[in-house]
Amino acid sequence: MSTAAPPRPPRARRADFGTFYRLQTRWMDNDIYGHMNNVVHYSLFDTAVNGWLIEQGLLDPKRGETYGLVVETGCRYHAEIAFPAWIEAGLRIGRLGSSSVRYEIGLFAEGQDLALAEGFFVHVNVTRGDHRPTPLCDHWRRVLAQLLHEG
């Protein structure tokens, strides 16, 4: 029985993502060690995905009948990020289900090819009133399918 860890997948490259959302780090993002605290990576993921959804006219946080409820997350860290820095968040769809979407995000330093961190989260589309899963409408599916990543 082998105790060796499975090999780690290679770092994502800029070309692995269909679109990018630009974000700026903030002074408060740095921790006592001088780099961006781990929890901030998740905040950047969430901001990039929801910002892109709003820009695409898919998400109306205040009046929309449905929204995505996060049910699973993960992150792999490759290199430090610290304030001040501009981050380019690469976005792609890893899986498009009937009522769920797996968003995959790569955080890149401006103009750099290799991701500093890679994360994902799964949204389940729910109705605002009762938080019950509901299928994604055809319009959402068409827009999201543009970022569907085969791989």
C-alpha positions as CSV (number, residue, x, y, z in Angstrom):
1,M,0.0,0.0,0.0
2,S,1.5,3.3,-1.1
3,T,1.4,6.3,1.2
4,A,2.6,8.7,-1.4
5,A,0.1,11.5,-2.2
6,P,-1.3,11.5,-5.7
7,P,0.5,13.9,-8.1
8,R,-0.8,17.4,-8.0
9,P,-2.4,18.6,-11.3
10,P,-0.3,21.3,-13.1
11,R,-1.0,24.9,-12.4
12,A,-3.7,26.5,-14.6
13,R,-2.6,28.8,-17.4
14,R,-4.3,31.9,-18.6
15,A,-5.4,30.1,-21.8
16,D,-7.5,27.7,-19.7
17,F,-10.1,30.4,-19.0
18,G,-12.7,31.9,-21.3
19,T,-13.0,35.4,-19.7
20,F,-11.4,37.5,-17.0
21,Y,-12.6,39.8,-14.3
22,R,-10.2,42.4,-12.9
23,L,-9.9,42.9,-9.1
24,Q,-7.7,45.0,-6.8
25,T,-6.3,43.7,-3.5
26,R,-6.9,45.9,-0.5
27,W,-4.7,46.9,2.5
28,M,-6.8,44.8,4.8
29,D,-6.3,41.7,2.7
30,N,-2.8,41.1,4.0
31,D,-2.3,39.1,7.1
32,I,0.4,39.3,9.8
33,Y,2.7,37.3,7.5
34,G,2.6,40.0,4.8
35,H,0.6,38.1,2.2
36,M,-3.1,37.8,1.4
37,N,-5.0,35.8,3.9
38,N,-6.4,32.5,2.7
39,V,-10.1,33.5,3.2
40,V,-9.6,36.5,0.9
41,H,-9.0,34.2,-2.0
42,Y,-12.6,32.9,-1.6
43,S,-13.9,36.5,-1.5
44,L,-12.1,37.2,-4.8
45,F,-13.7,34.1,-6.3
46,D,-17.1,35.1,-5.2
47,T,-16.7,38.7,-6.3
48,A,-15.4,37.7,-9.8
49,V,-18.2,35.2,-10.4
50,N,-21.0,37.3,-9.1
51,G,-19.6,40.5,-10.7
52,W,-19.5,38.7,-14.1
53,L,-23.0,37.3,-13.6
54,I,-24.3,40.9,-12.9
55,E,-22.4,42.3,-16.0
56,Q,-24.0,39.6,-18.2
57,G,-27.5,40.6,-16.9
58,L,-28.0,37.2,-15.3
59,L,-28.0,38.1,-11.6
60,D,-30.1,40.8,-10.0
61,P,-29.1,40.4,-6.3
62,K,-32.0,42.6,-5.0
63,R,-34.9,41.7,-7.2
64,G,-34.1,38.4,-9.0
65,E,-36.4,35.5,-8.6
66,T,-33.5,33.1,-8.3
67,Y,-29.9,33.1,-7.2
68,G,-27.0,30.8,-6.7
69,L,-26.5,29.3,-3.3
70,V,-23.0,28.0,-2.6
71,V,-22.9,24.4,-1.6
72,E,-19.2,23.4,-2.1
73,T,-15.9,25.3,-2.4
74,G,-12.2,24.5,-2.8
75,C,-8.8,26.2,-3.4
76,R,-5.3,25.3,-4.3
77,Y,-2.6,27.9,-3.5
78,H,0.5,28.2,-5.7
79,A,2.1,31.5,-5.0
80,E,1.7,34.5,-2.6
81,I,-0.5,37.4,-3.4
82,A,-0.2,40.7,-1.4
83,F,-1.4,44.3,-1.4
84,P,-1.0,46.3,-3.5
85,A,-1.8,44.2,-6.6
86,W,-4.2,43.9,-9.4
87,I,-5.6,40.4,-9.9
88,E,-7.1,39.1,-13.1
89,A,-9.6,36.3,-12.2
90,G,-10.0,33.8,-15.0
91,L,-13.5,32.3,-15.2
92,R,-14.8,29.1,-16.7
93,I,-17.6,26.6,-16.1
94,G,-16.4,23.2,-15.1
95,R,-19.9,21.6,-15.1
96,L,-23.3,22.9,-16.0
97,G,-26.1,20.8,-14.5
98,S,-29.8,21.2,-14.6
99,S,-29.9,23.5,-11.5
100,S,-26.2,23.7,-10.6
101,V,-23.1,25.3,-11.9
102,R,-19.4,24.5,-11.0
103,Y,-17.5,27.8,-11.4
104,E,-13.7,27.4,-11.7
105,I,-11.5,30.5,-11.1
106,G,-7.9,31.2,-11.6
107,L,-6.2,34.2,-9.9
108,F,-3.5,35.7,-12.0
109,A,-1.0,38.5,-11.5
110,E,-1.4,41.1,-14.2
111,G,0.1,39.7,-17.5
112,Q,1.3,36.5,-15.9
113,D,0.6,33.1,-17.5
114,L,0.4,30.8,-14.5
115,A,-2.3,31.0,-11.8
116,L,-1.3,32.2,-8.3
117,A,-4.3,30.3,-6.9
118,E,-7.1,28.2,-8.4
119,G,-10.5,27.6,-6.8
120,F,-14.0,26.5,-7.5
121,F,-17.4,26.7,-6.1
122,V,-20.7,25.1,-6.9
123,H,-23.9,27.2,-7.0
124,V,-27.3,25.6,-6.8
125,N,-29.9,27.8,-8.4
126,V,-32.6,28.4,-5.9
127,T,-35.8,30.4,-5.7
128,R,-35.6,33.5,-3.5
129,G,-38.7,32.7,-1.4
130,D,-38.1,29.1,-0.3
131,H,-34.5,28.4,-1.3
132,R,-35.6,25.3,-3.2
133,P,-33.5,24.2,-6.2
134,T,-34.9,25.2,-9.5
135,P,-33.7,24.5,-13.0
136,L,-31.6,27.1,-14.8
137,C,-33.6,28.9,-17.4
138,D,-32.6,28.7,-21.1
139,H,-31.1,32.2,-21.2
140,W,-28.8,31.5,-18.3
141,R,-27.8,28.1,-19.8
142,R,-26.9,29.8,-23.2
143,V,-24.7,32.5,-21.5
144,L,-23.0,30.0,-19.1
145,A,-22.3,27.5,-21.9
146,Q,-20.0,30.1,-23.5
147,L,-17.6,29.5,-20.6
148,L,-18.0,25.7,-20.5
149,H,-14.6,24.1,-20.2
150,E,-14.0,20.7,-21.7
151,G,-11.2,19.1,-19.7
